[in-house]
Structures are given as structure tokens and as C-alpha cells.
């Protein structure tokens, strides 16, 4: 055996490989449509990234449009509105992580403490429902609830002698509405992953802790939470990687020009300059910048987390 192949594992025999295909072939077949869709809709469109370096004209197409190098990026970084939308994106996403990341963990822990199975299922179903509604519906609900003239929230405020608040037209309150509505929409669905992780914990640990005199809170603190650390770590890295996505659907359906100063984010900015102003090259440059930053955040966060514990994405 040569030195080059000395440390490599021996290849699987042909029979073993064929046996694996016979055993798992049906699962591979089920996975094939998802892989094909992923390639078609996620990888092939990456060819269009070159528009960011061109003065794209629809009549000339992607190939025929002239190259302009980094001009779109220079325009981007010199645009006074870009730094405002970058700040808004980071603030909104940061608040989503600050409040939205621990909330599903807390909710899953509370669900796990409910003894009555029927009541537990009802509460879980209620918490999941907003996830299956589009932001068109959810934003309509929020608009009605927060309306200064007919909304239930302002009715309660005026009932106690206060003045109606224009929640969706006031920059001081709009971000709070975004965070609260995002939490309402996502917390129930996000708890499913943690509930699945809790269900996989060895029950012998709880039995041993009970014999040793540990109460429910101590079991949660010393058994349940440490067992959730691997899942929490992976989800935290993914959340940080998505920090440049502050929620286009939610903001697009709730915001208005009165709150652009705090609500205009990268995605809404790209929508306006790309689809409305037809500056396709410039909007592609903005999107490329966003994705590069997201990639750097994922790699950097994973590297930092791996220095403190053994868990990570890779």
C-alpha cells in the first residue's frame, strides 16, 4: 500500500454499495424532487449575480449588457439612504433575535411542564396557528387591533383616560409593533424543535434526579436546558446568519412613508429600486452585498461558538 492511500478508509465493496441502494433507494427517490427544485430555484439563478457588475438593460439581456465593474457598489456605498436602511435592518433583526430566540425555548419548557395532555394539545395548536397565516392576513389583524379609531388596544387606552396612539404611523412605536407581531407569529412554531429535543432526553436522568430530591425547576435547570444546548447553538448560528433578513413580508404589509426612517430595510429598498425604479443592476448589487455579509456572519459566528464548545454547524 502506498503512503498516499495508507491513511484512507477502504472503499465499500460493490455488494455493500448495491445493498445500501436497495435498502435506502426509496428514500433517495423521495429526496430527489427536493434536490432538483433546490438546484433549479437556488443554484441556477445564481448566474444572474453578474448583473451586479453590469449596466443591465432588458433589451440587451444579461450577456449583452455592458460591464461597469464596481460602479453599482460605489453608488451603493455613497447612497445616504443605504446606511439608514442598513441600520434599520440590523436594529430590527437584532431585536428579533434578542426577544425571538429565547421565547420558543421558554415556551417549549412551559409546554413540557403541562401534565394535562388534552389541554397541552389545545394550547400548542393555538400557538402554532399564526405561523400558517400569511402576513397579508396577520397585518390586517394588526391594523384592526391597533387602529386609533376602532382598534381594541386604543379602546382600552381611551377607556382608562388615555389618548389614542397611532402605533403604525409613529416611528417611536412601529418597531415595537414589528417585534411583538413577529414574536406572535413565530414563537409557537419555533418551539416545536425544542419540544422534539426535549422528547429525546433520556428519562432515566429525570428519575435519578427525582430520587435525589430535585424539584421540577432544578430538573429543568440541570437536565433539560443543558440537553438543549446543541440545538440552541445551531439555531442561534442560523439566526445570526439571517440577520440581514429583517422580514420583508411583515414590514411591506405594515409600513408606510411615515415610518420609513425606522422601518425601511434592505429588502424593501431592493423592492423599490429594483421592481419599481427598474434599476436591476443596482438592486442586484444590494442583494449580493446582503448575502455576502450573511455568509460572513454564519462563518464567523460558527467559528466563535466552536471556540467555546464543541457544537456548531460544521
Secondary structure, DSSP 8 states (H G I E B T S, - for coil): --TTTTTS-----HHHHHHHHHHHHHHHHHHHHHHHHHIIIIIGGGGGGGGGGEE--TTTHHHHSEE-TTHHHHHHHT-HHHHHHHHHHHHHHHHHHHHHHHHHHHHHHHHHH---HHHHHHHHHHHHHGGGS-HHHHHHHHHHHH-TTT-HHHHHHHHTT-----TTT-HHHHHHHHHHHHHHHHHHHHHHHHHHHHHTS-HHHHHHHHHTT--HHHHIIIIIHHHHHHHHHHHHHHHHHTTT---HHHHHHH--GGGHHHH--HHHHHHIIIIIS--HHHHHHHHHHHHHHHHHHHHHHHHHHHHHSS-S--
